[in-house]
């Protein structure tokens, strides 16, 4: 119960702040853009890496790790 009250108090203090004197330099925008691009590329690579497992999962077929290793060698 105490933890819940503390979280509510912190949330209200965060939301009810009227003035935030903060500065974002131009490098911050490029860093955020870089993180978004890196996340997209990493996600695409993860999908490429596990594509056969994803297809097998949705088709309902069962296969083992050796099938994937053999498919990579071809």
N, CA, C and O atoms as CSV, one atom per row, in Angstrom:
chain,resi,resn,atom,element,x,y,z
A,1,UNK,N,N,0.819,-1.180,0.000
A,1,UNK,CA,C,0.000,0.000,0.000
A,1,UNK,C,C,0.870,1.254,0.000
A,1,UNK,O,O,0.565,2.228,-0.688
A,2,UNK,N,N,1.948,1.224,0.771
A,2,UNK,CA,C,2.843,2.379,0.804
A,2,UNK,C,C,3.494,2.612,-0.557
A,2,UNK,O,O,3.630,3.751,-1.005
A,3,UNK,N,N,3.896,1.516,-1.211
A,3,UNK,CA,C,4.537,1.630,-2.509
A,3,UNK,C,C,3.571,2.241,-3.526
A,3,UNK,O,O,3.970,3.065,-4.349
A,4,UNK,N,N,2.328,1.842,-3.465
A,4,UNK,CA,C,1.328,2.388,-4.381
A,4,UNK,C,C,1.157,3.887,-4.162
A,4,UNK,O,O,1.088,4.647,-5.128
A,5,UNK,N,N,1.088,4.322,-2.904
A,5,UNK,CA,C,0.936,5.745,-2.600
A,5,UNK,C,C,2.143,6.546,-3.077
A,5,UNK,O,O,2.001,7.661,-3.581
A,6,UNK,N,N,3.321,5.974,-2.916
A,6,UNK,CA,C,4.538,6.659,-3.349
A,6,UNK,C,C,4.550,6.793,-4.874
A,6,UNK,O,O,4.917,7.842,-5.402
A,7,UNK,N,N,4.148,5.730,-5.582
A,7,UNK,CA,C,4.105,5.793,-7.044
A,7,UNK,C,C,3.089,6.818,-7.527
A,7,UNK,O,O,3.351,7.549,-8.483
A,8,UNK,N,N,1.942,6.879,-6.881
A,8,UNK,CA,C,0.933,7.868,-7.256
A,8,UNK,C,C,1.456,9.276,-7.010
A,8,UNK,O,O,1.257,10.163,-7.841
A,9,UNK,N,N,2.119,9.492,-5.885
A,9,UNK,CA,C,2.675,10.800,-5.561
A,9,UNK,C,C,3.746,11.208,-6.581
A,9,UNK,O,O,3.771,12.355,-7.027
A,10,UNK,N,N,4.620,10.281,-6.946
A,10,UNK,CA,C,5.663,10.575,-7.937
A,10,UNK,C,C,5.044,10.883,-9.294
A,10,UNK,O,O,5.492,11.793,-9.991
A,11,UNK,N,N,4.017,10.129,-9.669
A,11,UNK,CA,C,3.344,10.374,-10.939
A,11,UNK,C,C,2.707,11.760,-10.958
A,11,UNK,O,O,2.837,12.491,-11.941
A,12,UNK,N,N,2.027,12.121,-9.888
A,12,UNK,CA,C,1.388,13.432,-9.827
A,12,UNK,C,C,2.417,14.558,-9.832
A,12,UNK,O,O,2.193,15.593,-10.459
A,13,UNK,N,N,3.527,14.375,-9.151
A,13,UNK,CA,C,4.578,15.393,-9.145
A,13,UNK,C,C,5.170,15.554,-10.544
A,13,UNK,O,O,5.520,16.663,-10.949
A,14,UNK,N,N,5.279,14.462,-11.271
A,14,UNK,CA,C,5.823,14.515,-12.628
A,14,UNK,C,C,4.848,15.183,-13.594
A,14,UNK,O,O,5.252,15.997,-14.424
A,15,UNK,N,N,3.565,14.841,-13.486
A,15,UNK,CA,C,2.556,15.352,-14.404
A,15,UNK,C,C,2.219,16.810,-14.118
A,15,UNK,O,O,1.977,17.580,-15.047
A,16,UNK,N,N,2.198,17.196,-12.855
A,16,UNK,CA,C,1.746,18.536,-12.476
A,16,UNK,C,C,2.842,19.593,-12.541
A,16,UNK,O,O,2.605,20.737,-12.155
A,17,UNK,N,N,4.003,19.254,-13.006
A,17,UNK,CA,C,5.078,20.225,-13.142
A,17,UNK,C,C,4.737,21.201,-14.257
A,17,UNK,O,O,4.499,20.797,-15.395
A,18,UNK,N,N,4.714,22.488,-13.926
A,18,UNK,CA,C,4.303,23.497,-14.899
A,18,UNK,C,C,5.436,23.914,-15.823
A,18,UNK,O,O,5.221,24.108,-17.020
A,19,UNK,N,N,6.634,24.054,-15.284
A,19,UNK,CA,C,7.730,24.569,-16.071
A,19,UNK,C,C,8.923,23.626,-15.956
A,19,UNK,O,O,9.396,23.328,-14.859
A,20,UNK,N,N,9.388,23.175,-17.081
A,20,UNK,CA,C,10.580,22.333,-17.104
A,20,UNK,C,C,11.657,23.102,-17.846
A,20,UNK,O,O,11.585,23.250,-19.066
A,21,UNK,N,N,12.629,23.581,-17.141
A,21,UNK,CA,C,13.720,24.330,-17.761
A,21,UNK,C,C,14.749,23.337,-18.291
A,21,UNK,O,O,15.727,23.009,-17.620
A,22,UNK,N,N,14.505,22.877,-19.493
A,22,UNK,CA,C,15.372,21.863,-20.073
A,22,UNK,C,C,15.889,22.351,-21.415
A,22,UNK,O,O,15.267,23.196,-22.059
A,23,UNK,N,N,17.006,21.828,-21.826
A,23,UNK,CA,C,17.613,22.208,-23.085
A,23,UNK,C,C,18.013,20.944,-23.837
A,23,UNK,O,O,18.678,20.068,-23.282
A,24,UNK,N,N,17.616,20.854,-25.076
A,24,UNK,CA,C,18.042,19.763,-25.938
A,24,UNK,C,C,18.886,20.356,-27.053
A,24,UNK,O,O,18.396,21.145,-27.861
A,25,UNK,N,N,20.136,19.979,-27.093
A,25,UNK,CA,C,20.986,20.501,-28.154
A,25,UNK,C,C,20.726,19.741,-29.450
A,25,UNK,O,O,20.079,18.695,-29.420
A,26,UNK,N,N,21.210,20.236,-30.582
A,26,UNK,CA,C,20.945,19.572,-31.865
A,26,UNK,C,C,21.458,18.131,-31.930
A,26,UNK,O,O,20.922,17.313,-32.677
A,27,UNK,N,N,22.460,17.835,-31.175
A,27,UNK,CA,C,22.984,16.465,-31.159
A,27,UNK,C,C,22.005,15.474,-30.560
A,27,UNK,O,O,22.058,14.287,-30.883
A,28,UNK,N,N,21.117,15.931,-29.700
A,28,UNK,CA,C,20.133,15.038,-29.086
A,28,UNK,C,C,19.173,14.489,-30.129
A,28,UNK,O,O,18.827,13.308,-30.094
A,29,UNK,N,N,18.746,15.323,-31.046
A,29,UNK,CA,C,17.843,14.874,-32.101
A,29,UNK,C,C,18.474,13.826,-32.985
A,29,UNK,O,O,17.836,12.832,-33.331
A,30,UNK,N,N,19.725,14.039,-33.354
A,30,UNK,CA,C,20.398,13.060,-34.202
A,30,UNK,C,C,20.647,11.756,-33.452
A,30,UNK,O,O,20.622,10.684,-34.057
A,31,UNK,N,N,20.886,11.833,-32.146
A,31,UNK,CA,C,21.083,10.629,-31.344
A,31,UNK,C,C,19.785,9.833,-31.260
A,31,UNK,O,O,19.798,8.608,-31.381
A,32,UNK,N,N,18.662,10.526,-31.051
A,32,UNK,CA,C,17.370,9.841,-31.004
A,32,UNK,C,C,17.078,9.178,-32.345
A,32,UNK,O,O,16.624,8.035,-32.384
A,33,UNK,N,N,17.333,9.882,-33.442
A,33,UNK,CA,C,17.144,9.315,-34.772
A,33,UNK,C,C,18.038,8.100,-34.988
A,33,UNK,O,O,17.606,7.106,-35.571
A,34,UNK,N,N,19.266,8.173,-34.527
A,34,UNK,CA,C,20.200,7.051,-34.645
A,34,UNK,C,C,19.698,5.843,-33.877
A,34,UNK,O,O,19.823,4.714,-34.353
A,35,UNK,N,N,19.128,6.061,-32.684
A,35,UNK,CA,C,18.600,4.954,-31.877
A,35,UNK,C,C,17.390,4.317,-32.561
A,35,UNK,O,O,17.235,3.097,-32.527
A,36,UNK,N,N,16.536,5.125,-33.179
A,36,UNK,CA,C,15.364,4.588,-33.878
A,36,UNK,C,C,15.802,3.740,-35.073
A,36,UNK,O,O,15.278,2.648,-35.291
A,37,UNK,N,N,16.757,4.243,-35.837
A,37,UNK,CA,C,17.259,3.502,-36.997
A,37,UNK,C,C,17.944,2.208,-36.560
A,37,UNK,O,O,17.750,1.161,-37.176
A,38,UNK,N,N,18.743,2.282,-35.500
A,38,UNK,CA,C,19.429,1.084,-35.000
A,38,UNK,C,C,18.421,0.044,-34.525
A,38,UNK,O,O,18.615,-1.150,-34.753
A,39,UNK,N,N,17.358,0.475,-33.876
A,39,UNK,CA,C,16.331,-0.459,-33.432
A,39,UNK,C,C,15.630,-1.126,-34.601
A,39,UNK,O,O,15.355,-2.325,-34.559
A,40,UNK,N,N,15.335,-0.357,-35.650
A,40,UNK,CA,C,14.682,-0.911,-36.834
A,40,UNK,C,C,15.586,-1.913,-37.545
A,40,UNK,O,O,15.136,-2.984,-37.951
A,41,UNK,N,N,16.862,-1.563,-37.694
A,41,UNK,CA,C,17.803,-2.474,-38.357
A,41,UNK,C,C,18.018,-3.730,-37.513
A,41,UNK,O,O,18.079,-4.835,-38.053
A,42,UNK,N,N,18.130,-3.573,-36.214
A,42,UNK,CA,C,18.281,-4.732,-35.334
A,42,UNK,C,C,17.067,-5.638,-35.367
A,42,UNK,O,O,17.199,-6.861,-35.374
A,43,UNK,N,N,15.879,-5.039,-35.388
A,43,UNK,CA,C,14.661,-5.840,-35.484
A,43,UNK,C,C,14.576,-6.587,-36.801
A,43,UNK,O,O,14.184,-7.754,-36.832
A,44,UNK,N,N,14.942,-5.919,-37.898
A,44,UNK,CA,C,14.929,-6.571,-39.205
A,44,UNK,C,C,15.931,-7.726,-39.253
A,44,UNK,O,O,15.650,-8.769,-39.844
A,45,UNK,N,N,17.086,-7.543,-38.639
A,45,UNK,CA,C,18.080,-8.615,-38.613
A,45,UNK,C,C,17.588,-9.790,-37.776
A,45,UNK,O,O,17.801,-10.945,-38.148
A,46,UNK,N,N,16.932,-9.509,-36.650
A,46,UNK,CA,C,16.397,-10.581,-35.811
A,46,UNK,C,C,15.327,-11.366,-36.563
A,46,UNK,O,O,15.271,-12.591,-36.464
A,47,UNK,N,N,14.479,-10.667,-37.313
A,47,UNK,CA,C,13.462,-11.364,-38.109
A,47,UNK,C,C,14.123,-12.225,-39.176
A,47,UNK,O,O,13.709,-13.362,-39.401
A,48,UNK,N,N,15.156,-11.686,-39.842
A,48,UNK,CA,C,15.871,-12.456,-40.867
A,48,UNK,C,C,16.512,-13.693,-40.252
A,48,UNK,O,O,16.489,-14.772,-40.843
A,49,UNK,N,N,17.079,-13.531,-39.071
A,49,UNK,CA,C,17.786,-14.627,-38.418
A,49,UNK,C,C,16.840,-15.751,-38.021
A,49,UNK,O,O,17.202,-16.923,-38.124
A,50,UNK,N,N,15.647,-15.420,-37.574
A,50,UNK,CA,C,14.715,-16.423,-37.077
A,50,UNK,C,C,13.518,-16.609,-38.006
A,50,UNK,O,O,12.467,-17.064,-37.553
A,51,UNK,N,N,13.641,-16.276,-39.280
A,51,UNK,CA,C,12.531,-16.341,-40.208
A,51,UNK,C,C,11.965,-17.760,-40.333
A,51,UNK,O,O,10.746,-17.934,-40.307
A,52,UNK,N,N,12.814,-18.764,-40.466
A,52,UNK,CA,C,12.350,-20.145,-40.610
A,52,UNK,C,C,11.573,-20.593,-39.371
A,52,UNK,O,O,10.567,-21.291,-39.493
A,53,UNK,N,N,12.023,-20.206,-38.205
A,53,UNK,CA,C,11.304,-20.568,-36.982
A,53,UNK,C,C,9.941,-19.881,-36.930
A,53,UNK,O,O,8.952,-20.488,-36.522
A,54,UNK,N,N,9.891,-18.616,-37.344
A,54,UNK,CA,C,8.615,-17.905,-37.355
A,54,UNK,C,C,7.638,-18.543,-38.339
A,54,UNK,O,O,6.465,-18.723,-38.013
A,55,UNK,N,N,8.102,-18.882,-39.525
A,55,UNK,CA,C,7.240,-19.509,-40.523
A,55,UNK,C,C,6.768,-20.861,-40.019
A,55,UNK,O,O,5.591,-21.194,-40.156
A,56,UNK,N,N,7.651,-21.632,-39.448
A,56,UNK,CA,C,7.277,-22.935,-38.901
A,56,UNK,C,C,6.281,-22.823,-37.765
A,56,UNK,O,O,5.389,-23.661,-37.634
A,57,UNK,N,N,6.423,-21.809,-36.954
A,57,UNK,CA,C,5.505,-21.597,-35.835
A,57,UNK,C,C,4.101,-21.294,-36.341
A,57,UNK,O,O,3.124,-21.842,-35.831
A,58,UNK,N,N,3.997,-20.426,-37.340
A,58,UNK,CA,C,2.681,-20.049,-37.837
A,58,UNK,C,C,2.058,-21.122,-38.729
A,58,UNK,O,O,0.834,-21.205,-38.826
A,59,UNK,N,N,2.879,-21.941,-39.378
A,59,UNK,CA,C,2.340,-23.044,-40.174
A,59,UNK,C,C,1.948,-24.222,-39.297
A,59,UNK,O,O,1.153,-25.071,-39.702
A,60,UNK,N,N,2.509,-24.269,-38.091
A,60,UNK,CA,C,2.192,-25.361,-37.186
A,60,UNK,C,C,3.095,-26.564,-37.353
A,60,UNK,O,O,2.848,-27.600,-36.734
A,61,UNK,N,N,4.115,-26.466,-38.154
A,61,UNK,CA,C,5.028,-27.588,-38.336
A,61,UNK,C,C,6.071,-27.584,-37.238
A,61,UNK,O,O,6.439,-26.530,-36.719
A,62,UNK,N,N,6.535,-28.749,-36.893
A,62,UNK,CA,C,7.574,-28.842,-35.873
A,62,UNK,C,C,8.878,-29.228,-36.556
A,62,UNK,O,O,8.910,-30.104,-37.420
A,63,UNK,N,N,9.926,-28.577,-36.163
A,63,UNK,CA,C,11.241,-28.891,-36.708
A,63,UNK,C,C,12.260,-28.660,-35.613
A,63,UNK,O,O,11.982,-27.995,-34.615
A,64,UNK,N,N,13.434,-29.214,-35.810
A,64,UNK,CA,C,14.454,-29.066,-34.780
A,64,UNK,C,C,15.576,-28.160,-35.265
A,64,UNK,O,O,15.558,-27.678,-36.398
A,65,UNK,N,N,16.532,-27.940,-34.409
A,65,UNK,CA,C,17.633,-27.015,-34.697
A,65,UNK,C,C,18.476,-27.476,-35.876
A,65,UNK,O,O,19.011,-26.636,-36.600
A,66,UNK,N,N,18.616,-28.787,-36.094
A,66,UNK,CA,C,19.448,-29.287,-37.185
A,66,UNK,C,C,18.886,-28.910,-38.546
A,66,UNK,O,O,19.654,-28.674,-39.478
A,67,UNK,N,N,17.560,-28.845,-38.687
A,67,UNK,CA,C,16.962,-28.443,-39.958
A,67,UNK,C,C,17.381,-27.034,-40.332
A,67,UNK,O,O,17.647,-26.749,-41.499
A,68,UNK,N,N,17.438,-26.158,-39.350
A,68,UNK,CA,C,17.824,-24.778,-39.621
A,68,UNK,C,C,19.297,-24.676,-39.975
A,68,UNK,O,O,19.679,-23.878,-40.831
A,69,UNK,N,N,20.129,-25.486,-39.317
A,69,UNK,CA,C,21.543,-25.469,-39.623
A,69,UNK,C,C,21.799,-25.998,-41.036
A,69,UNK,O,O,22.644,-25.461,-41.752
A,70,UNK,N,N,21.081,-27.037,-41.440
A,70,UNK,CA,C,21.243,-27.572,-42.783
A,70,UNK,C,C,20.760,-26.593,-43.843
A,70,UNK,O,O,21.356,-26.497,-44.916
A,71,UNK,N,N,19.697,-25.875,-43.557
A,71,UNK,CA,C,19.175,-24.896,-44.511
A,71,UNK,C,C,20.159,-23.740,-44.689
A,71,UNK,O,O,20.277,-23.196,-45.786
A,72,UNK,N,N,20.869,-23.358,-43.616
A,72,UNK,CA,C,21.845,-22.276,-43.713
A,72,UNK,C,C,23.058,-22.670,-44.535
A,72,UNK,O,O,23.670,-21.814,-45.174
A,73,UNK,N,N,23.423,-23.955,-44.534
A,73,UNK,CA,C,24.605,-24.411,-45.245
A,73,UNK,C,C,24.384,-24.463,-46.747
A,73,UNK,O,O,25.350,-24.386,-47.507
A,74,UNK,N,N,23.159,-24.590,-47.192
A,74,UNK,CA,C,22.879,-24.746,-48.625
A,74,UNK,C,C,23.013,-23.460,-49.379
A,74,UNK,O,O,22.808,-23.432,-50.593
